[in-house]
Amino acid sequence: MLGRPKTAEEYVDLVDQALFEIEDLRMAAEYDMESMGAAMEFLDDLERDVRRLRDSMADGSYMFGKENLPFFKLAEKQDERFLPFRQLLLKINETHINGLDAEG
């Protein structure tokens, strides 16, 4: 995956993409509970945390920080078979901690 986003708009786009991926995974898991059912166990929490992040971006209360985002531990421990967009979530968290890639 490429470096961190360079602009706030690119960062917001990553979060929007994560929300889309969560919804897509939810539909896949509901369709194929036998092989994807494990994803359902964490999707509600993941969606809540990512939506809160996006809401804070929309209302102007978001601030970069030195602490991991609430969904980080969940994303970090998931297998990519159940969380295919795990790297996207980790990139969002990395951006949250390190800021935008102004150098890039």
N, C-alpha and C positions, 0 to 999 in steps of 0.2 A: 504494500500500500504506500502511496505517496506520503510526503511530509504533512505536517499539520496545515490546516486551512490558513490562508493569508488574510482573509477579511472576515468581519463579523457575519456578512451574508453567507459566505461559504460555510462557516461554523453552524449557522442556523440551518442551512441546507443539509448538513450531516445529521443534525438532530431530526429534521423532518424525514430524512431517508430512513433513519432508525425507526421512527414511528410507523412508516409504511411497511418496513420489513417485519415489525412486530405483528401488524395486522395480517400480513401475508402468511407468516408462520402460524398464526392462530387459525387461519382458514385451512391451511395444510394439515395442522394437527387435528382439527375437528373432522376433516375428511378421512384421515388415516390414523385413527386413535391407536391402532395396534403398534405401528412403528414410531409414531410421533407423540404418543400420549404423554411421555415424560416431559415434553416441552410445556404442556399445559400447566404443570406444577409451578413453574416460575414466571409464566407469561404475564399474569395479572400484576405481580409485583414489579416486573420489569417495565410494563407499560405505564403503571402509575408513576414510577420514578422518572422515566424519560419524559412523560407528559408534564410533570412538575417542572422539570428543567426547561422544556419548551415554553411553558406558561410564564416562567420567570424571565425568559428572553423577550417574550411578547410584551410583558408589562413593565419592563425596564428595571426589574429588581435583580436580575442575574449579575453575579460578580465572579470573575475567575478566582480560583482559590488554590491553596496548597494541599487540601484534603481531597481524597478520592470522592467521586460522586457516589450517591447512594447505591446505584446499580452496579458499581465496579466489582464488588466481591462476587455477586451473582454471575456477572459476565465472565469474570476471570476463571471461575471454577467449572463453567459449563463446557461440555464437549462440543466441538463445531458441528457434529452430526445433529445435535439438538438445537444449536444456536449458530446457524450458518453465517450470520452477520456479526459474530463475536468480535472480529477485528475492527469493525466499524464502531462498536461500543467502546472498545479499548482506545481507539483514536480520539473519540469524543472526550473520554476521560483524560487522555494525555494532553489534549488541547486545553481542557479546563485547568489542569495543573501548570502547564508550561506557557500558556497563552498562545496567541496567534503567531504564525511563522512570518514575522515581519522581514526576516532576512531573505527568505525564499525568493 
